[in-house]
């Protein structure tokens, strides 16, 4: 009895090209984020070289794979005799990678905002924060400290009265935590140590001369004032007593590194 030859499917010829497309798309995606200035929203600048090198490597691999496929003179079966034992059909992983890359090319990364900060516990920062401590220099100009510098300093010297009367000039975005009264707002920044996945908020409460109704959530402000001690939610808290609040555009580098 003559055996019937195993039919060959067009998909067996297309699957290797799906791999090439997925690899190429990810290389292009990373370079796009770099050229458009969005890479700093995803990873720490110290790792830019690694991401860019990786994207170039992916494009080189895709080029090599393309030449390899074009030079082939034979047909082959992707579906092996034991294919029925696999969990996913062939090409499934490449299809997912390609889909994710296409979505990345279409969707622009966005800066973390107030709701993310509230979800990650921004109001529990002072006295229990992951911000890396810095050396405390009592003779340094307090007005040169960023919002993150103040929180880092508080990690070492948490007594708020120590800073009473010191001038402060910081920038950040507005949060309105429900536990704070209308005469307060919370000024925050996100710190990124490796990538956006580990970003966490740092910030300080700001005491206003009026109410915070005219400062909506996510508005970026530059706050001038002096440090005072306030009791908020039953805790003594270092607070900025604002003398002026100026709306500013979102910085080019919205995260603190």
TORKOLVEX-640063 format. One record per atom (N, C-alpha, C): x, y, z. Coordinates in steps of 0.2 Angstrom, whole numbers, padded with zeros to 4 digits, always signed. Example, Ala and Ser with C-alpha at 12.3 -4.5 7.8 and 13.67 -1.06 7.14 Angstrom:
<marzas>
+0066-0028+0039
+0062-0022+0039
+0066-0016+0039
+0064-0011+0035
+0068-0005+0036
+0064+0000+0039
</marzas>
This chain:
<marzas>
+0004-0006+0000
+0000+0000+0000
+0004+0006+0000
+0003+0011-0005
+0007+0017-0005
+0005+0022+0000
+0010+0025+0004
+0009+0030+0009
+0007+0036+0006
+0003+0040+0009
+0001+0047+0006
+0007+0052+0009
+0010+0056+0005
+0015+0060+0008
+0011+0066+0013
+0015+0068+0018
+0013+0073+0023
+0012+0079+0019
+0006+0082+0020
+0005+0089+0016
+0009+0094+0020
+0011+0099+0016
+0015+0105+0018
+0011+0111+0018
+0011+0115+0023
+0007+0121+0024
+0011+0127+0023
+0007+0132+0020
+0010+0138+0019
+0013+0141+0025
+0010+0139+0031
+0012+0142+0037
+0019+0140+0039
+0021+0135+0037
+0028+0132+0038
+0033+0137+0035
+0031+0140+0030
+0036+0145+0027
+0035+0152+0030
+0030+0154+0033
+0029+0160+0035
+0031+0161+0043
+0031+0156+0046
+0033+0156+0053
+0040+0159+0055
+0045+0157+0051
+0052+0160+0052
+0052+0168+0051
+0048+0170+0046
+0047+0177+0045
+0044+0181+0050
+0039+0177+0054
+0036+0180+0060
+0041+0182+0065
+0046+0177+0066
+0051+0178+0071
+0055+0185+0069
+0057+0185+0062
+0061+0191+0060
+0057+0197+0061
+0050+0197+0060
+0046+0203+0061
+0046+0205+0068
+0045+0200+0073
+0045+0202+0080
+0052+0205+0082
+0057+0202+0080
+0064+0204+0082
+0065+0211+0080
+0063+0212+0073
+0064+0219+0070
+0060+0224+0074
+0054+0223+0075
+0049+0227+0078
+0052+0230+0085
+0054+0225+0089
+0057+0227+0096
+0063+0231+0095
+0067+0230+0090
+0073+0234+0089
+0071+0241+0087
+0066+0242+0083
+0064+0248+0081
+0060+0252+0086
+0057+0248+0090
+0053+0251+0096
+0058+0255+0101
+0063+0251+0103
+0067+0254+0108
+0071+0260+0105
+0073+0260+0099
+0076+0266+0095
+0071+0271+0095
+0065+0270+0093
+0060+0275+0093
+0059+0279+0100
+0059+0275+0105
+0058+0278+0112
+0065+0283+0113
+0070+0280+0111
+0077+0284+0112
+0076+0291+0108
+0075+0290+0101
+0075+0296+0097
+0069+0301+0099
+0064+0299+0102
+0058+0303+0103
+0059+0306+0111
+0064+0304+0114
+0065+0306+0121
+0060+0303+0126
+0057+0297+0124
+0053+0294+0129
+0056+0288+0133
+0062+0287+0131
+0066+0281+0135
+0067+0283+0142
+0067+0289+0144
+0068+0291+0151
+0062+0290+0155
+0056+0289+0152
+0050+0287+0155
+0050+0280+0157
+0054+0276+0154
+0054+0268+0155
+0060+0266+0159
+0066+0268+0158
+0071+0266+0161
+0076+0271+0164
+0080+0270+0169
+0085+0275+0171
+0090+0276+0166
+0092+0283+0165
+0097+0285+0160
+0103+0281+0160
+0105+0278+0166
+0111+0274+0167
+0111+0268+0162
+0105+0266+0161
+0104+0260+0157
+0102+0261+0149
+0103+0267+0147
+0101+0269+0140
+0106+0265+0136
+0113+0265+0137
+0117+0262+0133
+0116+0254+0132
+0113+0251+0137
+0111+0244+0137
+0105+0243+0132
+0100+0247+0133
+0094+0247+0129
+0096+0248+0122
+0100+0253+0120
+0102+0255+0113
+0106+0249+0110
+0111+0247+0114
+0115+0242+0112
+0111+0235+0110
+0106+0234+0115
+0102+0228+0113
+0097+0229+0107
+0095+0235+0106
+0091+0236+0100
+0095+0235+0094
+0101+0238+0094
+0105+0237+0088
+0107+0230+0087
+0108+0226+0092
+0109+0219+0092
+0103+0215+0089
+0097+0217+0091
+0091+0214+0088
+0090+0215+0081
+0092+0221+0078
+0091+0223+0071
+0097+0219+0067
+0103+0218+0070
+0108+0214+0067
+0106+0207+0066
+0103+0204+0072
+0100+0197+0072
+0095+0197+0066
+0090+0201+0066
+0085+0201+0061
+0088+0201+0054
+0093+0205+0053
+0096+0206+0046
+0099+0199+0045
+0103+0196+0049
+0106+0190+0048
+0101+0184+0047
+0096+0184+0051
+0090+0179+0050
+0087+0180+0043
+0086+0186+0041
+0083+0188+0034
+0087+0185+0028
+0094+0186+0029
+0098+0184+0024
+0098+0176+0024
+0098+0173+0030
+0098+0166+0030
+0092+0163+0027
+0086+0166+0028
+0080+0164+0025
+0080+0164+0018
+0082+0170+0015
+0082+0171+0008
+0087+0166+0004
+0092+0164+0008
+0097+0160+0005
+0095+0152+0005
+0090+0151+0008
+0088+0144+0009
+0085+0141+0002
+0086+0135+0000
+0084+0132-0006
+0079+0126-0005
+0077+0125+0002
+0073+0120+0003
+0067+0122+0007
+0062+0118+0007
+0056+0119+0011
+0057+0114+0017
+0054+0116+0023
+0055+0112+0029
+0048+0113+0033
+0047+0108+0037
+0041+0108+0041
+0043+0111+0048
+0039+0115+0050
+0040+0118+0057
+0037+0113+0062
+0031+0110+0060
+0027+0106+0064
+0031+0099+0064
+0034+0097+0069
+0038+0091+0070
+0033+0085+0072
+0035+0079+0072
+0031+0074+0073
+0028+0074+0080
+0032+0077+0085
+0029+0077+0091
+0026+0084+0093
+0024+0087+0088
+0021+0094+0089
+0015+0094+0094
+0011+0088+0094
+0005+0088+0097
+0006+0088+0105
+0013+0087+0107
+0014+0088+0114
+0016+0095+0117
+0016+0100+0112
+0018+0106+0114
+0011+0110+0117
+0013+0115+0122
+0007+0118+0125
+0004+0123+0120
+0008+0127+0116
+0006+0132+0111
+0008+0130+0104
+0004+0132+0099
+0006+0131+0092
+0012+0135+0091
+0016+0133+0085
+0022+0136+0083
+0020+0143+0081
+0025+0148+0083
+0024+0155+0081
+0020+0159+0086
+0017+0155+0091
+0013+0159+0096
+0017+0164+0100
+0023+0162+0102
+0027+0167+0106
+0029+0173+0102
+0031+0172+0096
+0033+0177+0091
+0027+0182+0090
+0021+0179+0089
+0015+0183+0088
+0014+0188+0094
+0015+0185+0100
+0014+0189+0106
+0019+0195+0106
+0025+0193+0105
+0030+0198+0105
+0029+0204+0100
+0027+0202+0094
+0026+0206+0088
+0020+0211+0090
+0014+0208+0093
+0009+0212+0095
+0010+0217+0100
+0015+0215+0105
+0017+0220+0110
+0021+0225+0107
+0025+0224+0103
+0029+0229+0100
+0025+0234+0096
+0020+0231+0092
+0016+0236+0088
+0012+0240+0092
+0009+0238+0098
+0006+0242+0103
+0010+0247+0106
+0017+0245+0107
+0022+0250+0109
+0023+0256+0104
+0023+0254+0098
+0024+0259+0093
+0018+0264+0092
+0012+0261+0094
+0006+0265+0093
+0005+0269+0099
+0006+0267+0105
+0004+0270+0111
+0010+0274+0114
+0009+0280+0116
+0015+0284+0118
+0015+0283+0126
+0021+0281+0129
+0022+0281+0136
+0020+0287+0140
+0016+0287+0145
+0014+0292+0149
+0018+0293+0156
+0018+0299+0158
+0022+0300+0165
+0017+0297+0170
+0019+0294+0176
+0015+0292+0181
+0012+0299+0184
+0006+0298+0187
+0002+0304+0189
+0000+0303+0196
-0004+0307+0199
-0006+0307+0206
-0010+0301+0208
-0014+0298+0204
-0017+0292+0206
-0013+0286+0207
-0007+0286+0203
-0002+0281+0204
+0001+0282+0210
+0003+0288+0212
+0006+0290+0218
+0002+0288+0224
-0004+0289+0224
-0009+0287+0229
-0009+0280+0230
-0009+0276+0224
-0010+0269+0224
-0003+0266+0227
+0002+0269+0227
+0009+0267+0229
+0011+0270+0236
+0006+0273+0239
+0007+0275+0246
+0012+0281+0247
+0010+0287+0243
+0015+0293+0243
+0014+0296+0250
+0009+0296+0254
+0008+0299+0260
+0011+0295+0266
+0014+0289+0264
+0018+0286+0269
+0025+0286+0269
+0027+0291+0265
+0034+0292+0263
+0039+0294+0269
+0037+0299+0272
+0042+0302+0277
+0042+0297+0283
+0048+0295+0285
+0049+0291+0290
+0049+0283+0288
+0047+0282+0282
+0046+0275+0279
+0047+0275+0272
+0052+0277+0269
+0053+0278+0262
+0059+0274+0259
+0058+0272+0253
+0064+0269+0250
+0069+0273+0247
+0068+0280+0247
+0073+0285+0244
+0080+0284+0248
+0085+0283+0243
+0091+0282+0246
+0094+0288+0250
+0096+0287+0256
+0099+0292+0260
+0105+0296+0257
+0105+0302+0259
+0111+0306+0256
+0114+0309+0263
+0121+0311+0262
+0124+0314+0267
+0121+0321+0269
+0120+0322+0275
+0117+0328+0278
+0122+0333+0279
+0122+0339+0275
+0126+0345+0276
+0123+0351+0279
+0123+0352+0285
+0119+0357+0288
+0121+0364+0286
+0127+0365+0283
+0129+0372+0280
+0127+0373+0273
+0124+0368+0270
+0122+0368+0263
+0116+0373+0262
+0115+0376+0256
+0109+0380+0255
+0103+0376+0255
+0098+0376+0259
+0092+0372+0259
+0088+0373+0253
+0089+0379+0250
+0085+0381+0244
+0087+0377+0238
+0093+0374+0238
+0096+0370+0232
+0094+0363+0233
+0090+0361+0238
+0088+0354+0239
+0082+0353+0235
+0082+0347+0231
+0076+0345+0227
+0071+0342+0232
+0065+0340+0230
+0060+0337+0234
+0063+0330+0236
+0066+0327+0232
+0069+0320+0234
+0075+0321+0239
+0079+0327+0238
+0084+0328+0243
+0081+0329+0250
+0076+0332+0251
+0073+0334+0257
+0070+0327+0260
+0067+0323+0256
+0065+0316+0259
+0071+0312+0261
+0076+0312+0257
+0082+0308+0259
+0085+0310+0265
+0085+0317+0266
+0088+0320+0272
+0084+0318+0278
+0078+0318+0277
+0073+0316+0283
+0074+0309+0285
+0076+0305+0280
+0078+0298+0282
+0083+0297+0287
+0088+0302+0287
+0093+0302+0292
+0092+0305+0298
+0089+0311+0297
+0087+0316+0303
+0079+0317+0303
+0075+0313+0305
+0068+0313+0304
+0065+0318+0309
+0068+0321+0313
+0065+0326+0318
+0063+0333+0314
+0057+0334+0313
+0055+0340+0308
+0057+0346+0311
+0057+0347+0318
+0059+0354+0321
+0066+0356+0319
+0070+0351+0317
+0077+0352+0315
+0077+0357+0309
+0072+0357+0305
+0072+0361+0299
+0068+0367+0299
+0065+0368+0305
+0060+0374+0305
+0063+0380+0303
+0060+0384+0299
+0062+0391+0296
+0066+0390+0290
+0069+0384+0289
+0073+0384+0283
+0069+0386+0276
+0072+0389+0272
+0069+0391+0266
+0069+0385+0261
+0064+0385+0257
+0063+0379+0252
+0061+0381+0246
+0063+0378+0240
+0061+0380+0233
+0061+0373+0230
+0055+0370+0228
+0055+0363+0225
+0050+0363+0220
+0050+0358+0216
+0046+0357+0210
+0043+0350+0211
+0036+0350+0209
+0033+0343+0209
+0026+0344+0206
+0022+0338+0206
+0016+0338+0204
+0011+0338+0210
+0005+0340+0209
+0000+0341+0214
-0004+0334+0215
-0005+0332+0222
-0009+0327+0224
-0014+0330+0229
-0020+0327+0229
-0024+0329+0235
-0027+0323+0238
-0023+0320+0243
-0024+0315+0247
-0031+0316+0251
-0035+0311+0252
-0042+0312+0255
-0041+0314+0262
-0035+0312+0266
-0034+0313+0273
-0032+0320+0274
-0030+0324+0269
-0027+0330+0271
-0033+0335+0270
-0033+0341+0274
-0038+0346+0273
-0037+0350+0267
-0042+0354+0265
-0042+0358+0259
-0036+0364+0260
-0034+0365+0266
-0029+0370+0266
-0022+0367+0265
-0022+0361+0263
-0015+0357+0261
-0016+0354+0254
-0010+0353+0251
-0009+0349+0245
-0003+0345+0246
-0002+0340+0242
+0004+0336+0243
+0008+0337+0236
+0014+0339+0237
+0019+0340+0231
+0023+0333+0231
+0024+0330+0225
+0027+0324+0224
+0031+0324+0218
+0036+0319+0218
+0040+0317+0212
+0040+0309+0212
+0041+0306+0206
+0043+0299+0206
+0050+0298+0205
+0053+0293+0209
+0060+0291+0209
+0060+0285+0205
+0065+0285+0200
+0066+0278+0197
+0073+0276+0198
+0074+0270+0200
+0081+0267+0201
+0083+0262+0196
+0078+0259+0192
+0080+0255+0187
+0076+0256+0181
+0069+0254+0182
+0064+0255+0176
+0058+0258+0179
+0053+0259+0175
+0047+0262+0177
+0043+0257+0182
+0044+0250+0182
+0041+0246+0186
+0043+0247+0193
+0049+0249+0195
+0051+0250+0202
+0050+0258+0204
+0047+0262+0200
+0047+0269+0202
+0042+0270+0208
+0044+0274+0212
+0040+0275+0218
+0040+0283+0220
+0035+0285+0223
+0034+0293+0224
+0037+0295+0230
+0040+0301+0230
+0042+0305+0236
+0039+0312+0236
+0038+0314+0242
+0035+0321+0242
+0034+0323+0249
+0031+0329+0250
+0030+0333+0256
+0023+0337+0256
+0020+0337+0261
+0014+0341+0261
+0015+0349+0261
+0011+0352+0258
+0012+0360+0257
+0006+0363+0260
+0007+0368+0265
+0002+0372+0268
+0001+0378+0264
-0006+0379+0262
-0007+0385+0258
-0010+0390+0262
-0010+0396+0259
-0013+0402+0262
-0020+0402+0261
-0023+0399+0256
-0030+0398+0255
-0032+0391+0255
-0035+0389+0250
-0037+0382+0249
-0034+0379+0242
-0034+0373+0241
-0030+0370+0236
-0035+0369+0230
-0041+0372+0230
-0046+0370+0224
-0043+0373+0218
-0039+0378+0217
-0037+0381+0211
-0030+0377+0209
-0028+0372+0212
-0022+0368+0210
-0025+0361+0209
-0027+0359+0203
-0030+0352+0202
-0024+0347+0202
-0026+0341+0204
-0021+0335+0204
-0017+0335+0197
-0011+0333+0198
-0006+0332+0192
-0004+0339+0189
-0006+0345+0192
-0003+0351+0190
+0004+0351+0192
+0009+0354+0188
+0016+0355+0191
+0017+0362+0193
+0020+0362+0199
+0021+0368+0203
+0028+0369+0205
+0030+0375+0205
+0036+0377+0209
+0034+0381+0215
+0036+0378+0221
+0034+0380+0227
+0039+0384+0231
+0038+0390+0233
+0043+0394+0237
+0040+0394+0244
+0044+0394+0249
+0041+0394+0256
+0047+0393+0261
+0044+0391+0267
+0049+0389+0273
+0046+0383+0276
+0051+0379+0279
+0049+0373+0283
+0045+0374+0290
+0040+0371+0291
+0037+0371+0297
+0035+0364+0299
+0033+0363+0306
+0030+0357+0308
+0023+0357+0309
+0019+0352+0306
+0012+0352+0306
+0010+0345+0309
+0005+0344+0312
+0002+0338+0314
-0003+0336+0309
-0002+0331+0305
-0006+0328+0300
-0008+0321+0301
-0014+0319+0301
-0016+0312+0302
-0013+0309+0309
-0012+0314+0314
-0010+0312+0320
-0002+0311+0321
+0001+0313+0316
+0009+0313+0316
+0012+0320+0315
+0017+0321+0318
+0021+0327+0317
+0024+0326+0310
+0023+0331+0306
+0026+0331+0299
+0029+0337+0297
+0035+0336+0294
+0038+0342+0290
+0034+0344+0285
+0032+0351+0285
+0028+0353+0280
+0031+0360+0277
+0029+0361+0270
+0031+0367+0267
+0026+0372+0268
+0027+0378+0271
+0023+0383+0272
+0024+0388+0266
+0019+0387+0261
+0020+0391+0255
+0019+0398+0255
+0024+0402+0252
+0023+0409+0251
+0021+0411+0244
+0023+0406+0239
+0021+0407+0232
+0021+0400+0229
+0016+0400+0224
+0015+0393+0220
+0015+0396+0213
+0019+0393+0209
+0019+0395+0202
+0018+0389+0198
+0013+0389+0193
+0012+0384+0189
+0018+0383+0184
+0021+0377+0182
+0026+0376+0178
+0024+0371+0173
+0028+0370+0167
+0026+0365+0163
+0030+0358+0165
+0027+0353+0163
+0030+0346+0165
+0037+0346+0163
+0042+0345+0168
+0049+0345+0166
+0051+0339+0160
+0056+0340+0156
+0058+0336+0151
+0060+0329+0154
+0063+0329+0160
+0064+0323+0164
+0060+0323+0171
+0054+0321+0170
+0049+0321+0176
+0051+0317+0182
+0055+0312+0181
+0057+0308+0186
+0064+0310+0190
+0065+0308+0196
+0071+0309+0199
+0075+0303+0199
+0081+0304+0198
+0086+0298+0198
+0091+0297+0203
</marzas>
